[in-house]
Amino acid sequence: MTTVLVTGVGAIMGYGLLRSLKASKPELRLVGTDIYPDAVGQAWCHVFEQAPMTASQNYIEWLRGVVAEHHVDLVIPGIEQDVHRLSDDREQLSTFDCSFALNNALLINLSRDKWAMHQALLDLGDASRIPSYLSGDFSSLSTLLGLPFILKPRRSYASKGLVRVRDTSDFAKQSSHLGEHLMAQPLIGSDEEEFTVGVFGDGQGQVCASISMQRRLAQDGSTAKAWIKNHASLDDAVVRLCSYFKPIGPTNLQFRFDGLDWKLLEINPRISSTTSIRTAFGYNEALMTVEFYLKGKLPSQPEIKEGFAIRFIEDYVVYDRDHF
């Protein structure tokens, strides 16, 4: 029996992974981990283990014990923090008797710092680059970028910590963080013009499969609504960027359109938090990941259904006891 371990199963990406795998490949034995003992994802796995904090000194040795105890064949990180920790510790992971669903190490490192990604795109001369600055006062930045402009954390995801600057008061509250923690950018397009594209890369610069969705964000930065939308020019931008950065496995690229070009917001070299939505439309990146990292089988382009998706809060109820 094949055993797959998914980390961070209390988060939307982690339990979305579990639900997609359980529905499409029920013969898999699923092990879930999370730092919280009441993580909802344990409702869809066969075994649950409470994890230490990802940053803790003993995390890798703890994981080694869990992998050995449950005879795990594949570990899929289900939160951003685990992607980074596991990528950093690849040398130790090479001594484990299992596989890890990890992307290109260079791309993972680039994706951690949006300024580093900006510099890479600048060196490439790519049209998807958003002009970005680490210094400047309100007057100079508003002249360069227009109003409102944004201050974006260099190291974050899902639009967390993003500030729209409309006047000197907005800027003054954040200006001390510009450079080390924040970067200034023009506001690109509108909230209705944001797209998320999932690709499965072969590590050589080719895209094996992809899905493109227009989306609206919830307040926490996750996708609240999504529409299947295709644009040839967006496909061209995705193919071009993948030829540069050579992603391996599931990868997400976020874009906005400025009226002329598709501008890259970020690349997330991991499975998406929209994985359950993608699965519903025919793009099962969770299953693709298992097939690739365990069998070396690259996916082909699936048929994508048309439509839209809306996320809502759902209850999971356990009767007759106060815990899982």
Backbone torsions as a table, in degrees:
resi	resn	phi	psi	omega
1	MET	NA	135.3	178.9
2	THR	-84.2	131.6	-179.3
3	THR	-116.1	127.5	179.7
4	VAL	-117.9	130.6	176.7
5	LEU	-104.9	129.3	177.5
6	VAL	-116.8	128.5	178.9
7	THR	-92.4	162.0	175.1
8	GLY	62.4	44.8	-172.3
9	VAL	-79.4	0.3	171.6
10	GLY	-86.9	-8.7	-179.7
11	ALA	-99.4	158.6	-171.8
12	ILE	-60.6	-35.5	178.3
13	MET	-69.8	-42.6	-178.3
14	GLY	-65.1	-50.4	-179.1
15	TYR	-75.6	-23.3	172.3
16	GLY	-64.8	-39.5	175.0
17	LEU	-60.0	-49.1	-179.1
18	LEU	-58.9	-46.3	-176.7
19	ARG	-65.6	-38.6	178.6
20	SER	-65.5	-42.9	-179.7
21	LEU	-69.3	-41.0	-178.7
22	LYS	-63.8	-38.0	-178.4
23	ALA	-75.3	-35.6	-172.6
24	SER	-95.9	-23.7	-178.2
25	LYS	-142.9	71.7	-172.9
26	PRO	-63.1	-17.2	-179.7
27	GLU	-76.1	-11.5	176.6
28	LEU	-67.9	142.9	171.0
29	ARG	-95.3	122.7	-172.2
30	LEU	-109.6	126.8	175.0
31	VAL	-111.7	128.4	178.8
32	GLY	-113.7	145.9	175.4
33	THR	-132.0	152.7	177.3
34	ASP	-167.0	155.6	178.4
35	ILE	-74.9	-18.8	-178.3
36	TYR	-99.5	131.0	-177.0
37	PRO	-69.0	-19.2	-179.4
38	ASP	-105.4	23.4	179.3
39	ALA	-56.8	129.1	-172.5
40	VAL	-65.9	-24.5	-177.5
41	GLY	-60.4	-20.9	179.5
42	GLN	-66.2	-12.3	175.1
43	ALA	-68.3	-19.6	-176.3
44	TRP	-117.6	15.2	175.6
45	CYS	-124.1	162.0	-177.7
46	HIS	-83.1	-29.8	-178.9
47	VAL	-137.2	140.3	176.5
48	PHE	-125.7	136.6	176.2
49	GLU	-127.9	128.7	175.9
50	GLN	-75.9	130.9	-174.0
51	ALA	-100.8	153.1	166.9
52	PRO	-73.5	170.0	175.9
53	MET	-58.4	140.9	-177.8
54	THR	-56.9	-35.0	-177.6
55	ALA	-80.7	-5.4	-175.7
56	SER	-68.0	152.3	-175.7
57	GLN	-62.7	-32.5	-174.3
58	ASN	-94.0	8.5	-173.3
59	TYR	-59.7	-46.9	-175.5
60	ILE	-65.8	-40.7	178.8
61	GLU	-69.9	-35.2	174.1
62	TRP	-60.7	-45.4	-179.5
63	LEU	-63.3	-38.2	178.3
64	ARG	-58.4	-42.7	179.5
65	GLY	-64.9	-41.5	179.5
66	VAL	-65.7	-43.6	179.1
67	VAL	-59.8	-43.5	-179.4
68	ALA	-69.0	-44.1	-176.9
69	GLU	-61.7	-40.1	-174.3
70	HIS	-102.7	8.3	177.4
71	HIS	52.3	51.4	-176.9
72	VAL	-72.2	134.5	177.6
73	ASP	-94.2	-33.1	-175.8
74	LEU	-145.3	134.5	173.7
75	VAL	-109.2	126.4	176.3
76	ILE	-116.1	114.9	177.2
77	PRO	-68.4	131.1	-176.2
78	GLY	-107.3	4.5	174.1
79	ILE	-139.9	156.2	-177.1
80	GLU	-57.5	-42.7	-177.2
81	GLN	-60.3	-37.3	179.8
82	ASP	-71.0	-36.0	175.4
83	VAL	-55.6	-48.0	-177.0
84	HIS	-67.1	-45.1	-178.3
85	ARG	-64.1	-45.9	-178.7
86	LEU	-65.5	-38.3	178.4
87	SER	-65.0	-39.7	179.1
88	ASP	-64.8	-29.8	-174.3
89	ASP	-106.9	33.2	-178.5
90	ARG	-58.2	-35.0	-178.7
91	GLU	-62.7	-43.8	177.1
92	GLN	-67.2	-38.8	-178.2
93	LEU	-64.8	-25.8	-179.5
94	SER	-64.5	-16.0	178.3
95	THR	-91.8	-3.6	177.4
96	PHE	-77.8	151.2	176.8
97	ASP	-93.6	54.8	177.8
98	CYS	-162.4	173.2	178.3
99	SER	-103.0	158.0	178.6
100	PHE	-127.3	132.1	-179.9
101	ALA	-83.4	82.7	-178.3
102	LEU	-121.3	143.2	-178.8
103	ASN	-82.3	-177.7	174.6
104	ASN	-53.4	122.2	-176.3
105	ALA	-60.4	-38.8	179.4
106	LEU	-64.4	-39.6	179.4
107	LEU	-69.1	-40.1	177.0
108	ILE	-59.3	-44.5	179.8
109	ASN	-65.2	-41.2	177.5
110	LEU	-61.8	-40.8	-174.5
111	SER	-69.7	-16.7	-179.5
112	ARG	-69.8	-29.0	-174.3
113	ASP	-128.0	111.0	-176.6
114	LYS	-64.1	-26.1	175.5
115	TRP	-68.8	-40.2	177.2
116	ALA	-62.1	-40.5	176.9
117	MET	-64.9	-41.4	177.0
118	HIS	-57.8	-44.8	-179.0
119	GLN	-66.1	-36.3	177.1
120	ALA	-64.2	-43.2	178.7
121	LEU	-67.7	-34.6	176.7
122	LEU	-63.7	-44.3	178.5
123	ASP	-62.1	-34.1	-179.7
124	LEU	-80.3	-16.9	-176.1
125	GLY	67.5	33.0	-174.2
126	ASP	-84.8	140.3	-177.0
127	ALA	-68.5	-13.7	-179.1
128	SER	-80.1	-8.2	-177.8
129	ARG	-67.7	134.4	173.6
130	ILE	-95.7	123.2	178.8
131	PRO	-54.0	129.1	-174.0
132	SER	-136.1	150.5	-176.2
133	TYR	-138.7	143.5	177.6
134	LEU	-103.9	-3.4	-179.1
135	SER	-147.5	165.8	179.7
136	GLY	133.5	156.2	174.7
137	ASP	-98.3	177.7	-176.2
138	PHE	-60.3	-41.9	-176.8
139	SER	-63.0	-48.0	-177.1
140	SER	-69.3	-40.4	-178.4
141	LEU	-70.2	-38.6	179.1
142	SER	-67.9	-30.9	175.5
143	THR	-68.9	-42.1	-179.5
144	LEU	-71.6	-40.4	-167.8
145	LEU	-108.2	-15.2	-174.9
146	GLY	78.8	173.5	178.7
147	LEU	-121.1	142.4	-9.9
148	PRO	-73.8	152.9	167.6
149	PHE	-114.7	175.0	-175.5
150	ILE	-120.5	150.5	168.0
151	LEU	-110.6	119.6	-173.0
152	LYS	-117.6	133.1	174.4
153	PRO	-59.8	135.9	178.2
154	ARG	-67.6	-31.0	-175.8
155	ARG	-125.7	89.5	178.0
156	SER	-163.5	-179.6	177.3
157	TYR	-149.8	165.8	177.4
158	ALA	56.4	36.6	176.5
159	SER	62.0	19.5	-178.6
160	LYS	-70.8	132.2	176.2
161	GLY	81.3	4.6	-178.8
162	LEU	-73.1	135.5	-178.6
163	VAL	-122.2	131.8	173.0
164	ARG	-92.0	125.9	-178.4
165	VAL	-101.3	116.3	-179.5
166	ARG	-108.3	-22.8	-176.5
167	ASP	-155.7	179.1	-177.6
168	THR	-62.5	-31.5	179.5
169	SER	-64.3	-45.6	177.5
170	ASP	-59.2	-42.6	-176.2
171	PHE	-69.2	-40.7	-176.5
172	ALA	-60.7	-32.8	-178.2
173	LYS	-67.5	-23.0	-173.0
174	GLN	-120.5	-8.0	-168.4
175	SER	-60.5	-30.7	-178.5
176	SER	-67.2	-18.1	-178.9
177	HIS	-93.9	-5.4	-178.7
178	LEU	-67.0	130.0	-179.7
179	GLY	113.7	-79.2	-177.2
180	GLU	-70.7	-39.2	-174.6
181	HIS	-114.6	-31.9	-175.3
182	LEU	-120.7	152.8	171.8
183	MET	-129.7	148.0	-178.7
184	ALA	-97.8	137.2	179.7
185	GLN	-142.7	156.2	170.0
186	PRO	-68.8	154.1	173.6
187	LEU	-79.6	117.5	-175.8
188	ILE	-95.4	126.0	174.0
189	GLY	58.0	-149.7	-179.4
190	SER	-131.3	171.9	179.1
191	ASP	-61.6	-22.9	-179.4
192	GLU	-84.1	-4.4	-176.1
193	GLU	-113.9	29.5	179.1
194	GLU	-100.4	135.7	-178.2
195	PHE	-126.7	144.1	171.3
196	THR	-118.4	130.8	-178.4
197	VAL	-121.6	123.8	174.4
198	GLY	-99.2	132.4	176.3
199	VAL	-129.1	157.5	169.8
200	PHE	-118.0	110.1	-175.3
201	GLY	-92.5	153.9	-179.4
202	ASP	-96.8	2.1	-179.6
203	GLY	83.5	-6.6	179.8
204	GLN	-110.9	2.8	179.8
205	GLY	103.4	2.6	179.9
206	GLN	-101.6	147.5	175.5
207	VAL	-98.5	118.2	-179.5
208	CYS	-83.7	-35.5	-177.5
209	ALA	-155.7	153.7	-179.5
210	SER	-156.3	161.8	174.3
211	ILE	-146.3	137.7	-177.2
212	SER	-122.0	130.9	-179.8
213	MET	-136.0	135.2	165.8
214	GLN	-79.1	145.3	-174.9
215	ARG	-144.2	159.0	168.8
216	ARG	-119.4	140.4	-174.7
217	LEU	-95.4	147.1	168.8
218	ALA	-80.5	172.9	-177.8
219	GLN	-63.4	-27.0	-179.7
220	ASP	-84.2	2.7	177.7
221	GLY	92.3	-6.6	177.5
222	SER	-82.6	166.8	-179.4
223	THR	-76.2	123.1	178.7
224	ALA	-96.0	-37.4	179.1
225	LYS	-139.1	145.8	-178.5
226	ALA	-144.9	142.7	177.7
227	TRP	-125.6	135.1	174.1
228	ILE	-71.8	116.4	-178.8
229	LYS	-138.4	139.3	179.6
230	ASN	-124.7	135.5	175.2
231	HIS	-134.2	126.2	-178.7
232	ALA	-59.4	-38.3	-179.0
233	SER	-67.9	-33.5	175.9
234	LEU	-68.5	-42.2	176.3
235	ASP	-57.4	-41.3	179.8
236	ASP	-62.1	-42.4	179.5
237	ALA	-64.0	-41.0	-180.0
238	VAL	-63.9	-47.4	179.8
239	VAL	-60.3	-41.5	-179.5
240	ARG	-63.7	-46.4	-178.9
241	LEU	-66.6	-37.9	178.7
242	CYS	-67.9	-31.9	176.5
243	SER	-66.3	-30.4	177.2
244	TYR	-74.0	-52.5	-165.7
245	PHE	-95.9	-11.8	172.3
246	LYS	50.7	59.1	178.1
247	PRO	-64.7	150.4	175.8
248	ILE	-116.5	118.8	177.8
249	GLY	82.4	-157.1	-174.1
250	PRO	-68.8	131.6	-175.8
251	THR	-146.9	144.8	-178.8
252	ASN	-122.5	136.9	176.6
253	LEU	-123.7	129.3	-178.8
254	GLN	-108.8	134.7	-174.9
255	PHE	-134.6	156.6	161.3
256	ARG	-131.5	153.6	-179.0
257	PHE	-102.8	130.3	-177.6
258	ASP	-100.5	10.9	-178.1
259	GLY	100.2	-22.3	177.6
260	LEU	-121.7	-47.2	-174.7
261	ASP	-131.6	158.4	171.0
262	TRP	-84.0	122.4	-177.2
263	LYS	-102.5	130.8	-176.7
264	LEU	-80.9	120.1	175.3
265	LEU	-81.3	-46.5	178.9
266	GLU	-169.8	162.3	170.2
267	ILE	-117.1	129.2	175.9
268	ASN	-111.9	105.2	-175.2
269	PRO	-82.9	67.2	-176.3
270	ARG	-164.7	175.5	171.2
271	ILE	-64.8	148.7	-173.9
272	SER	-88.2	155.3	171.3
273	SER	-70.4	-11.9	175.3
274	THR	-94.4	17.3	-175.1
275	THR	-57.9	-35.6	179.8
276	SER	-68.5	-36.8	176.7
277	ILE	-66.8	-45.0	179.6
278	ARG	-60.3	-41.5	178.3
279	THR	-59.4	-41.6	-179.4
280	ALA	-62.2	-28.2	179.8
281	PHE	-93.1	4.0	175.2
282	GLY	105.5	1.5	-178.6
283	TYR	-111.2	91.7	-174.5
284	ASN	-95.8	83.7	-176.7
285	GLU	-70.9	-22.6	175.9
286	ALA	-64.5	-48.0	178.9
287	LEU	-67.5	-39.6	175.8
288	MET	-56.4	-40.9	-178.4
289	THR	-64.0	-45.0	178.3
290	VAL	-61.6	-46.3	-177.7
291	GLU	-64.2	-36.4	-177.8
292	PHE	-76.6	-50.2	-173.2
293	TYR	-76.9	-19.3	177.0
294	LEU	-100.2	-32.4	-174.9
295	LYS	-117.6	-6.4	-178.1
296	GLY	72.5	17.8	-176.2
297	LYS	-92.0	114.9	176.3
298	LEU	-79.7	140.6	-179.8
299	PRO	-76.8	160.3	168.5
300	SER	-107.3	166.7	-176.8
301	GLN	-65.3	118.7	176.7
302	PRO	-80.0	164.3	173.3
303	GLU	-77.5	123.7	-178.0
304	ILE	-96.7	126.4	177.5
305	LYS	-73.5	151.7	175.7
306	GLU	-87.2	155.3	175.2
307	GLY	144.4	-167.2	178.1
308	PHE	-140.3	162.4	-177.9
309	ALA	-134.3	144.5	175.9
310	ILE	-126.8	131.6	176.4
311	ARG	-92.0	145.3	177.9
312	PHE	-144.4	164.1	179.1
313	ILE	-77.7	132.3	-179.3
314	GLU	-124.6	146.7	-180.0
315	ASP	-95.7	140.7	168.1
316	TYR	-120.2	116.6	-171.8
317	VAL	-110.6	132.4	173.2
318	VAL	-114.4	121.8	-177.5
319	TYR	-91.8	156.8	167.9
320	ASP	70.5	6.9	173.8
321	ARG	-158.6	167.8	-174.7
322	ASP	-108.4	20.3	-179.5
323	HIS	-160.5	164.6	175.3
324	PHE	-64.6	NA	NA
